[in-house]
């Protein structure tokens, strides 16, 4: 009897979590407390009842319980921050806390059941190719004769409507400013930093290598009298690299003996999901960086699987080249390498000397590039403000809610760094840029030390405010119901203001159709989750727990680049910003494949 009562209680808790609109109750609206209405609610209860009734595989492993608790936490707190920008939906009073706790229990049990099913599915590990597949399917035989070429052609053909419609390139603000910098036009990034030379307005706020590549292509266009054609040259380079990387991923997964059905599904995703072709046509630095990250994860997998046996000198040369590109096309690329590559020394023990040499070469190159080459050409590094989004947001929220507790000296310190007069008004809980934009670029190290003393005092006085400031700026990376912009498609006229003849072609209707498809994609049931940032983060965390649960420790190394990039998102300036998550989202099909093949550890 007790078990049955507990069973019905869990069904009720799950129903509350999935269907109770606690925000409406918070707003005093008691009419629409159910999201689905009576009929929809009835169907939801029936689904939960049937699902739980058939679930007899709930694991008792602590690791599964911990990840279920974490995901349930994301749901409860994410909902609160999305609706009211704080934890008020949970801690308004004892009634809201109890309701939130009931919903938390429901989410926890639901996730525990789902993850138990998922782990059992992974345990079966039946996604390797079979002899029957190789014999019976003629289409797959043709595909598998030339997996790279077949995949590349398929992807390009699928992308052609986007390539033609958005010719020559999709420029958003960042690449537009980069182009201006290349041509010596002063931009806001020159104003954010103390320039090494007032005549050199190019900075490393955006990677100089990408700026030069983008600007050089446009320069080529100006020389031949066609700016659009020059910009399209960049698009062709980027399309070739991204499409080639995705096709190589299919080729490599085929070598891993991954099930043919999975290969075809991934190929269809690469070709048909709008985010891939639209980013292939977008001039942002993250696209090339994302392609290099995919290749880096493949290199990690290959080193683990082969133990570096039969690696020649030129293999290591290619690895060095890839790691250099990762450093050159994202300023935080070096962090991905530092926090992941050294672990290979312990996994690929027989090649630790070669790998150590590769690592030192990369560290040396990165240091030389940033401390010797860039200063030689008077190229100013990015402002230190770029790594201070988290404390600056915390200070801004503190000033907004507790300004009366600051003394004159503390006010002066904050004012010198960020400008305190309108700081509370500038504070955007989900974007640090309005706060950072008034950072005093002439701030000295001593003044920063004084600021952090004030910051630390605020942390001691109101730690909850600091925690809420950070959670409010990152919750979308962990809460799947938070959806935001995720593709570029609009025409940006920033470079046309300076005389460049950049323009879209006349296919306005085609662009409208394709952009509408892209914008609506994240909201499609189930399949839309592929482009959902938080859903991808959840998958990575679940796979991490599975690797620990099964003692597949080398798989943790495969996940490390994605985990580092998630941390980069957390300390970044913007909430739910897709291009920050692009590298690990684009890499997810391959990451998942490494958990479907025959175990690397064995």
C-alpha positions as CSV (number, residue, x, y, z in Angstrom):
1,X,0.0,0.0,0.0
2,X,2.8,2.4,0.9
3,X,4.6,1.7,-2.4
4,X,1.4,2.4,-4.3
5,X,0.8,5.6,-2.5
6,X,4.4,6.7,-3.2
7,X,3.9,5.7,-6.9
8,X,0.8,7.9,-7.2
9,X,2.6,10.7,-5.3
10,X,5.5,10.6,-7.8
11,X,3.1,10.7,-10.7
12,X,1.5,13.8,-9.2
13,X,4.9,15.5,-8.6
14,X,5.9,14.8,-12.2
15,X,2.6,16.2,-13.5
16,X,3.1,19.3,-11.4
17,X,6.6,19.8,-12.7
18,X,5.6,19.4,-16.3
19,X,2.3,21.2,-16.3
20,X,1.9,23.5,-13.3
21,X,2.4,27.2,-14.2
22,X,3.9,28.5,-10.9
23,X,4.6,31.9,-12.6
24,X,0.9,32.6,-13.1
25,X,0.4,31.9,-9.4
26,X,3.2,34.3,-8.6
27,X,1.5,37.0,-10.7
28,X,-1.8,36.3,-8.9
29,X,-3.5,34.7,-11.9
30,X,-5.2,31.6,-10.6
31,X,-7.2,30.9,-13.8
32,X,-4.5,29.4,-15.9
33,X,-2.4,27.4,-13.5
34,X,-2.3,24.4,-15.9
35,X,-0.3,24.9,-19.1
36,X,-2.3,22.3,-21.2
37,X,-5.9,22.7,-20.1
38,X,-8.1,19.8,-18.8
39,X,-7.9,17.5,-21.9
40,X,-4.2,18.0,-22.3
41,X,-3.6,17.5,-18.6
42,X,-5.6,14.3,-18.6
43,X,-3.5,13.0,-21.5
44,X,-0.3,14.0,-19.8
45,X,-1.3,12.2,-16.6
46,X,-2.1,9.1,-18.6
47,X,1.3,9.3,-20.4
48,X,3.1,9.7,-17.1
49,X,1.1,6.8,-15.5
50,X,1.8,4.5,-18.5
51,X,5.5,5.5,-18.6
52,X,6.1,4.9,-14.9
53,X,4.1,1.7,-15.0
54,X,6.5,0.2,-17.5
55,X,9.6,1.5,-15.9
56,X,11.2,-1.3,-13.9
57,X,14.8,-0.5,-14.5
58,X,15.5,2.4,-12.3
59,X,19.1,2.3,-11.3
60,X,20.2,2.6,-7.7
61,X,23.6,4.0,-8.7
62,X,24.5,7.2,-6.9
63,X,25.9,8.8,-10.1
64,X,22.5,8.5,-11.8
65,X,20.8,10.0,-8.8
66,X,23.2,12.9,-8.7
67,X,22.8,13.8,-12.4
68,X,19.0,13.5,-12.0
69,X,19.1,15.9,-9.0
70,X,21.3,18.4,-11.0
71,X,19.0,18.4,-14.0
72,X,15.9,18.8,-11.8
73,X,17.7,21.8,-10.2
74,X,18.2,23.3,-13.6
75,X,14.5,23.0,-14.4
76,X,13.2,24.6,-11.2
77,X,15.8,27.4,-11.0
78,X,15.8,28.0,-14.7
79,X,12.1,28.5,-14.8
80,X,12.3,31.0,-11.9
81,X,15.1,33.0,-13.6
82,X,13.4,33.0,-17.0
83,X,10.2,34.4,-15.6
84,X,11.2,36.7,-12.8
85,X,15.0,37.1,-13.1
86,X,15.7,35.7,-9.6
87,X,14.9,32.8,-7.2
88,X,11.6,34.5,-6.1
89,X,9.4,31.8,-7.7
90,X,11.0,29.3,-5.3
91,X,11.6,31.3,-2.2
92,X,8.8,33.9,-2.2
93,X,7.2,32.2,0.8
94,X,6.8,28.7,2.3
95,X,4.0,27.9,0.0
96,X,6.0,28.6,-3.2
97,X,8.9,26.6,-1.7
98,X,6.8,23.6,-1.0
99,X,5.3,23.8,-4.5
100,X,8.8,24.1,-6.0
101,X,10.0,21.1,-3.9
102,X,7.1,19.0,-5.1
103,X,7.9,19.9,-8.7
104,X,11.6,19.2,-8.0
105,X,10.7,15.7,-6.8
106,X,8.7,15.1,-10.0
107,X,11.5,16.2,-12.3
108,X,14.0,14.2,-10.3
109,X,12.1,10.9,-10.6
110,X,11.3,11.5,-14.3
111,X,14.9,12.2,-15.2
112,X,16.0,9.2,-13.1
113,X,13.8,6.9,-15.1
114,X,14.7,8.4,-18.5
115,X,18.5,8.3,-17.8
116,X,18.2,4.7,-16.5
117,X,16.6,3.8,-19.9
118,X,19.3,5.7,-21.7
119,X,22.0,4.0,-19.9
120,X,20.5,0.6,-20.6
121,X,20.3,1.5,-24.3
122,X,24.0,2.5,-24.2
123,X,24.9,-0.8,-22.4
124,X,23.4,-2.8,-25.2
125,X,25.9,-1.1,-27.6
126,X,24.2,-2.5,-30.7
127,X,25.1,0.4,-33.0
128,X,28.1,-1.2,-34.6
129,X,27.9,-2.4,-38.2
130,X,26.9,-5.9,-39.0
131,X,27.7,-8.2,-41.9
132,X,24.1,-8.2,-43.0
133,X,24.3,-4.4,-43.5
134,X,27.2,-4.8,-45.7
135,X,25.7,-7.5,-47.9
136,X,22.1,-6.5,-48.3
137,X,21.8,-2.8,-48.9
138,X,23.0,-1.6,-52.4
139,X,22.5,2.1,-51.6
140,X,24.7,1.8,-48.5
141,X,27.3,-0.1,-50.5
142,X,27.6,2.8,-52.9
143,X,27.6,5.3,-49.9
144,X,30.3,3.3,-48.2
145,X,32.6,3.0,-51.3
146,X,33.2,6.7,-51.1
147,X,31.8,7.9,-47.7
148,X,33.8,11.2,-47.7
149,X,33.0,12.2,-51.3
150,X,29.4,11.1,-51.1
151,X,28.8,12.9,-47.9
152,X,30.6,16.1,-49.1
153,X,28.5,16.2,-52.3
154,X,25.3,15.5,-50.5
155,X,26.0,18.3,-47.9
156,X,26.9,20.9,-50.6
157,X,23.8,20.1,-52.7
158,X,21.6,20.5,-49.7
159,X,23.3,23.8,-48.8
160,X,23.1,25.2,-52.3
161,X,19.7,27.0,-51.7
162,X,21.3,28.9,-48.8
163,X,24.5,29.6,-50.6
164,X,22.7,31.0,-53.6
165,X,20.1,32.9,-51.6
166,X,22.5,34.5,-49.1
167,X,25.2,35.2,-51.6
168,X,27.9,36.5,-51.0
169,X,27.9,36.2,-47.2
170,X,25.9,36.8,-44.1
171,X,27.6,39.6,-42.2
172,X,26.6,40.3,-38.6
173,X,28.1,43.1,-36.4
174,X,31.3,41.3,-35.3
175,X,32.7,40.4,-38.8
176,X,31.6,43.8,-40.1
177,X,33.7,45.5,-37.4
178,X,36.6,43.1,-38.2
179,X,36.5,44.2,-41.9
180,X,36.6,47.8,-40.9
181,X,39.6,47.1,-38.7
182,X,41.4,45.4,-41.5
183,X,41.0,48.5,-43.7
184,X,42.2,50.8,-40.9
185,X,38.7,52.2,-40.0
186,X,38.4,52.9,-36.3
187,X,35.8,50.8,-34.4
188,X,34.5,50.5,-30.9
189,X,37.1,47.8,-30.2
190,X,39.9,50.4,-30.6
191,X,38.1,52.6,-28.1
192,X,37.8,49.8,-25.6
193,X,41.6,49.3,-25.2
194,X,44.7,51.5,-24.9
195,X,46.2,51.1,-28.3
196,X,49.9,50.3,-28.7
197,X,50.0,52.7,-31.7
198,X,47.1,55.1,-32.4
199,X,47.7,54.6,-36.1
200,X,47.0,50.8,-35.8
201,X,43.3,50.4,-35.0
202,X,43.2,46.6,-35.4
203,X,43.0,44.8,-32.1
204,X,43.0,41.1,-31.0
205,X,39.6,41.4,-29.4
206,X,38.5,39.3,-32.4
207,X,41.3,36.9,-33.5
208,X,43.6,38.8,-35.8
209,X,44.0,35.7,-38.0
210,X,40.3,35.6,-38.8
211,X,40.2,39.4,-39.3
212,X,43.0,39.2,-41.8
213,X,41.5,36.2,-43.7
214,X,38.1,38.0,-43.9
215,X,39.6,41.4,-44.8
216,X,42.0,39.9,-47.4
217,X,39.1,38.3,-49.2
218,X,37.3,41.6,-49.4
219,X,40.5,43.3,-50.4
220,X,40.8,40.8,-53.3
221,X,37.3,41.8,-54.3
222,X,38.1,45.5,-54.3
223,X,41.2,44.9,-56.5
224,X,39.0,43.2,-59.1
225,X,36.2,45.7,-58.7
226,X,33.7,43.4,-57.1
227,X,33.4,43.5,-53.3
228,X,30.7,40.8,-53.3
229,X,32.9,38.4,-55.1
230,X,35.7,39.0,-52.7
231,X,33.4,38.3,-49.7
232,X,32.1,35.2,-51.5
233,X,35.7,33.9,-51.7
234,X,35.7,33.9,-47.9
235,X,32.3,32.0,-47.9
236,X,33.8,29.4,-50.3
237,X,36.8,28.9,-48.0
238,X,34.5,28.5,-45.0
239,X,32.0,26.3,-46.7
240,X,34.8,24.0,-47.9
241,X,36.3,23.7,-44.4
242,X,33.0,23.2,-42.6
243,X,31.5,20.8,-45.2
244,X,34.8,19.0,-45.5
245,X,35.0,18.6,-41.7
246,X,31.4,17.2,-41.5
247,X,32.0,14.8,-44.4
248,X,35.2,13.7,-42.8
249,X,33.3,13.0,-39.6
250,X,31.0,10.7,-41.5
251,X,34.0,9.0,-43.1
252,X,35.7,8.6,-39.7
253,X,32.6,7.2,-38.1
254,X,32.3,4.7,-40.9
255,X,35.8,3.6,-40.1
256,X,34.7,3.2,-36.4
257,X,32.1,0.7,-37.7
258,X,29.2,2.8,-36.5
259,X,25.8,1.5,-37.5
260,X,24.9,2.6,-41.1
261,X,21.5,4.0,-39.9
262,X,23.2,6.3,-37.6
263,X,25.6,7.5,-40.3
264,X,22.7,8.3,-42.7
265,X,20.8,10.1,-39.9
266,X,23.8,12.3,-39.1
267,X,24.3,13.0,-42.8
268,X,20.7,14.1,-43.2
269,X,21.1,16.3,-40.1
270,X,24.2,18.0,-41.6
271,X,22.5,18.6,-44.9
272,X,19.0,19.5,-43.9
273,X,19.1,21.3,-40.5
274,X,19.2,25.1,-41.3
275,X,21.9,26.0,-38.7
276,X,24.6,24.2,-40.6
277,X,24.3,26.0,-44.0
278,X,23.4,29.4,-42.4
279,X,26.5,29.3,-40.3
280,X,28.5,28.1,-43.3
281,X,27.5,31.4,-44.9
282,X,28.0,33.5,-41.7
283,X,31.3,35.4,-41.4
284,X,31.7,34.8,-37.6
285,X,34.9,33.3,-36.3
286,X,33.1,30.5,-34.4
287,X,32.4,28.5,-37.6
288,X,36.0,27.8,-38.5
289,X,36.9,27.3,-34.8
290,X,34.0,24.9,-34.5
291,X,35.3,22.9,-37.4
292,X,38.8,22.7,-35.9
293,X,37.3,21.6,-32.5
294,X,35.5,18.7,-34.3
295,X,38.8,17.6,-35.8
296,X,40.5,18.0,-32.5
297,X,38.0,15.7,-30.8
298,X,38.5,13.2,-33.6
299,X,42.3,13.4,-33.1
300,X,41.8,12.7,-29.4
301,X,39.6,9.7,-30.1
302,X,42.0,8.3,-32.7
303,X,45.0,8.7,-30.3
304,X,43.1,6.9,-27.6
305,X,41.9,4.1,-29.8
306,X,45.2,3.5,-31.7
307,X,47.6,4.4,-28.8
308,X,49.5,6.3,-31.5
309,X,50.8,3.1,-33.0
310,X,51.9,3.7,-36.6
311,X,51.9,7.5,-36.1
312,X,54.6,9.0,-38.3
313,X,56.3,12.4,-37.9
314,X,53.9,14.0,-40.3
315,X,50.9,12.9,-38.1
316,X,52.3,15.0,-35.2
317,X,53.0,17.8,-37.7
318,X,49.3,17.8,-38.7
319,X,48.3,17.8,-35.0
320,X,50.5,20.8,-34.4
321,X,49.0,22.6,-37.3
322,X,45.4,21.9,-36.1
323,X,46.2,23.1,-32.5
324,X,47.8,26.2,-33.9
325,X,44.6,26.9,-35.9
326,X,42.5,26.4,-32.8
327,X,44.7,29.0,-31.0
328,X,44.6,31.4,-33.9
329,X,40.8,31.4,-34.6
330,X,39.6,31.8,-31.0
331,X,41.4,33.6,-28.2
332,X,40.2,31.0,-25.7
333,X,41.3,28.1,-28.0
334,X,44.5,27.8,-25.9
335,X,42.4,27.1,-22.8
336,X,40.7,24.2,-24.5
337,X,44.1,22.7,-25.4
338,X,45.7,23.3,-21.9
339,X,42.7,21.8,-20.1
340,X,42.4,18.7,-22.3
341,X,45.6,17.8,-24.3
342,X,47.9,17.0,-21.3
343,X,45.6,14.2,-20.2
344,X,46.6,12.3,-23.3
345,X,50.1,11.8,-21.8
346,X,48.5,9.4,-19.3
347,X,46.2,7.7,-21.7
348,X,48.6,7.3,-24.6
349,X,51.5,6.4,-22.4
350,X,53.7,4.9,-25.1
351,X,53.7,8.3,-27.0
352,X,53.9,10.6,-24.1
353,X,57.2,12.1,-25.2
354,X,56.0,13.0,-28.7
355,X,52.7,14.4,-27.3
356,X,54.6,16.4,-24.6
357,X,56.8,17.9,-27.4
358,X,53.6,18.8,-29.4
359,X,52.2,20.5,-26.3
360,X,55.3,22.5,-25.6
361,X,55.4,23.6,-29.2
362,X,51.9,24.9,-29.0
363,X,52.4,26.7,-25.7
364,X,55.6,28.3,-27.1
365,X,53.8,29.3,-30.3
366,X,50.8,30.8,-28.5
367,X,53.1,32.8,-26.2
368,X,55.3,34.0,-29.0
369,X,52.3,35.0,-31.1
370,X,50.7,37.0,-28.4
371,X,53.8,38.5,-26.7
372,X,56.1,38.9,-29.6
373,X,54.4,38.9,-33.0
374,X,51.3,40.9,-32.2
375,X,53.2,43.6,-30.3
376,X,55.8,43.8,-33.1
377,X,53.0,44.8,-35.5
378,X,51.5,47.1,-32.8
379,X,48.3,45.1,-32.6
380,X,46.7,45.7,-29.3
381,X,45.4,42.7,-27.3
382,X,41.8,42.6,-26.2
383,X,40.8,44.5,-23.1
384,X,41.0,42.7,-19.8
385,X,37.3,43.6,-19.4
386,X,36.5,40.6,-21.6
387,X,37.4,38.1,-18.8
388,X,35.6,40.1,-16.1
389,X,32.0,39.7,-17.1
390,X,31.1,37.6,-14.0
391,X,32.4,40.0,-11.3
392,X,31.2,43.1,-13.2
393,X,27.7,41.7,-13.5
394,X,27.8,40.8,-9.8
395,X,28.9,44.4,-8.9
396,X,26.2,45.9,-11.1
397,X,23.5,43.8,-9.5
398,X,24.8,44.7,-6.0
399,X,24.7,48.4,-6.9
400,X,21.1,48.0,-8.2
401,X,19.8,46.4,-5.0
402,X,22.2,47.4,-2.2
403,X,23.7,50.8,-3.3
404,X,22.7,52.3,0.0
405,X,25.2,50.0,1.8
406,X,28.2,51.3,-0.1
407,X,30.4,54.0,1.6
408,X,32.0,56.9,-0.2
409,X,35.3,55.1,-0.7
410,X,33.7,52.0,-2.2
411,X,31.5,54.2,-4.5
412,X,34.6,56.0,-5.7
413,X,36.4,52.6,-6.5
414,X,33.4,51.3,-8.5
415,X,32.9,54.6,-10.2
416,X,36.5,54.7,-11.3
417,X,36.2,51.2,-12.9
418,X,32.7,51.0,-14.3
419,X,31.0,54.4,-13.8
420,X,28.5,54.1,-11.0
421,X,26.1,56.9,-11.8
422,X,23.9,54.9,-14.3
423,X,25.3,51.4,-13.5
424,X,22.0,50.1,-12.1
425,X,20.2,51.3,-15.1
426,X,22.7,49.8,-17.5
427,X,22.6,46.4,-15.8
428,X,21.1,43.8,-18.1
429,X,20.8,40.5,-16.2
430,X,21.5,38.4,-19.3
431,X,24.1,40.5,-21.1
432,X,27.3,42.0,-19.6
433,X,28.1,44.3,-22.5
434,X,26.1,47.4,-21.2
435,X,28.1,47.2,-17.9
436,X,31.5,46.5,-19.5
437,X,31.1,49.2,-22.2
438,X,31.9,51.9,-19.6
439,X,35.0,50.1,-18.2
440,X,37.8,52.5,-17.7
441,X,40.5,51.2,-20.1
442,X,43.2,53.2,-18.3
443,X,42.6,51.2,-15.1
444,X,45.8,50.1,-13.4
445,X,46.6,46.8,-11.7
446,X,46.5,48.6,-8.4
447,X,43.1,50.0,-9.1
448,X,41.8,46.5,-10.1
449,X,43.1,45.2,-6.7
450,X,41.1,47.9,-4.9
451,X,38.1,47.0,-7.0
452,X,38.3,43.3,-6.0
453,X,38.6,44.3,-2.4
454,X,35.2,46.0,-2.7
455,X,33.9,43.1,-4.8
456,X,34.9,40.6,-2.1
457,X,33.2,42.7,0.6
458,X,30.0,42.6,-1.4
459,X,30.3,38.8,-1.7
460,X,30.6,38.5,2.1
461,X,27.6,40.9,2.7
462,X,25.2,39.5,0.0
463,X,26.4,36.2,-1.5
464,X,22.9,35.6,-2.7
465,X,23.0,38.6,-4.9
466,X,26.2,37.5,-6.5
467,X,24.9,34.0,-7.0
468,X,21.7,35.3,-8.6
469,X,23.7,37.7,-10.9
470,X,25.7,34.8,-12.2
471,X,22.8,32.4,-12.5
472,X,20.8,35.1,-14.3
473,X,23.5,35.5,-16.9
474,X,24.0,31.7,-17.6
475,X,20.8,29.8,-16.8
476,X,19.9,29.5,-20.5
477,X,22.9,27.3,-21.1
478,X,21.3,24.7,-18.7
479,X,17.5,25.3,-19.0
480,X,16.1,23.8,-22.2
481,X,12.9,25.9,-22.2
482,X,15.0,29.1,-22.7
483,X,15.2,29.7,-26.4
484,X,16.8,32.7,-28.0
485,X,18.3,33.8,-31.3
486,X,20.6,31.2,-32.8
487,X,21.3,32.0,-36.5
488,X,22.3,35.0,-38.5
489,X,20.3,35.9,-41.7
490,X,19.6,39.6,-41.6
491,X,21.5,42.1,-43.8
492,X,24.0,44.2,-41.9
493,X,24.9,47.5,-43.5
494,X,27.8,48.5,-41.3
495,X,30.5,48.2,-44.0
496,X,28.3,49.8,-46.7
497,X,28.4,53.0,-44.6
498,X,32.2,53.1,-45.4
499,X,31.8,52.7,-49.1
500,X,32.0,49.0,-49.6
501,X,29.6,47.6,-52.2
502,X,28.3,44.7,-50.2
503,X,24.7,43.7,-50.9
504,X,22.4,40.6,-51.1
505,X,21.0,39.5,-54.4
506,X,17.4,39.9,-55.5
507,X,16.2,36.5,-54.1
508,X,14.2,38.2,-51.2
509,X,11.4,35.6,-51.2
510,X,13.9,32.7,-51.0
511,X,15.7,34.3,-48.1
512,X,12.4,34.9,-46.3
513,X,11.4,31.2,-46.7
514,X,14.8,29.9,-45.6
515,X,15.2,32.3,-42.7
516,X,11.6,31.5,-41.5
517,X,12.4,27.8,-41.6
518,X,15.6,28.4,-39.6
519,X,14.0,30.6,-37.0
520,X,11.1,28.1,-36.4
521,X,13.4,25.1,-36.3
522,X,14.2,25.2,-32.5
523,X,10.5,25.1,-31.7
524,X,9.8,22.0,-33.7
525,X,8.8,19.1,-31.3
526,X,11.7,16.7,-30.5
527,X,13.9,17.4,-33.5
528,X,14.2,21.1,-32.6
529,X,16.2,20.0,-29.5
530,X,19.1,19.4,-31.8
531,X,19.7,23.1,-31.8
532,X,18.8,23.7,-28.2
533,X,21.9,24.7,-26.2
534,X,20.8,23.4,-22.8
535,X,19.7,20.0,-24.3
536,X,23.2,19.6,-25.8
537,X,24.8,20.5,-22.5
538,X,22.6,18.0,-20.7
539,X,23.7,15.3,-23.2
540,X,27.3,16.0,-22.5
541,X,26.8,15.9,-18.7
542,X,24.8,12.7,-19.0
543,X,27.5,11.1,-21.1
544,X,30.1,12.3,-18.6
545,X,28.2,10.5,-15.8
546,X,27.8,7.4,-18.0
547,X,31.6,7.4,-18.6
548,X,32.2,7.6,-14.9
549,X,29.5,5.0,-14.2
550,X,31.0,2.5,-16.6
551,X,34.6,3.4,-15.7
552,X,35.2,4.4,-19.4
553,X,37.7,7.0,-18.2
554,X,39.2,7.7,-21.7
555,X,35.8,8.8,-22.8
556,X,36.0,11.6,-20.3
557,X,39.0,12.9,-22.3
558,X,36.8,12.9,-25.4
559,X,34.3,15.0,-23.6
560,X,36.8,17.5,-22.2
561,X,36.9,20.0,-25.0
562,X,33.1,20.3,-24.9
563,X,33.2,20.6,-21.1
564,X,35.8,23.4,-21.3
565,X,33.7,25.2,-23.8
566,X,30.7,25.0,-21.5
567,X,32.8,26.7,-18.8
568,X,33.7,29.4,-21.3
569,X,30.0,30.0,-21.9
570,X,29.5,30.3,-18.1
571,X,32.1,33.0,-17.7
572,X,31.1,34.7,-21.0
573,X,29.1,37.9,-21.3
574,X,25.8,36.7,-22.8
575,X,23.1,34.2,-21.8
576,X,22.0,31.6,-24.2
577,X,24.3,32.7,-27.0
578,X,24.4,30.1,-29.6
579,X,27.6,30.8,-31.4
580,X,29.5,30.3,-28.1
581,X,28.0,26.8,-27.9
582,X,28.3,26.1,-31.7
583,X,31.6,24.1,-31.5
584,X,30.3,21.5,-29.1
585,X,26.8,21.4,-30.7
586,X,28.2,20.8,-34.1
587,X,30.5,18.1,-32.6
588,X,27.7,16.3,-30.8
589,X,26.9,13.7,-33.5
590,X,30.5,12.5,-33.3
591,X,30.7,12.7,-29.5
592,X,27.6,10.5,-29.3
593,X,29.1,8.1,-31.8
594,X,32.1,7.5,-29.5
595,X,29.7,6.1,-27.0
596,X,27.9,3.8,-29.5
597,X,31.0,2.1,-30.9
598,X,32.8,-0.8,-29.4
599,X,34.4,0.4,-26.2
600,X,37.6,2.4,-26.7
601,X,38.8,1.4,-23.2
602,X,38.8,-2.3,-24.0
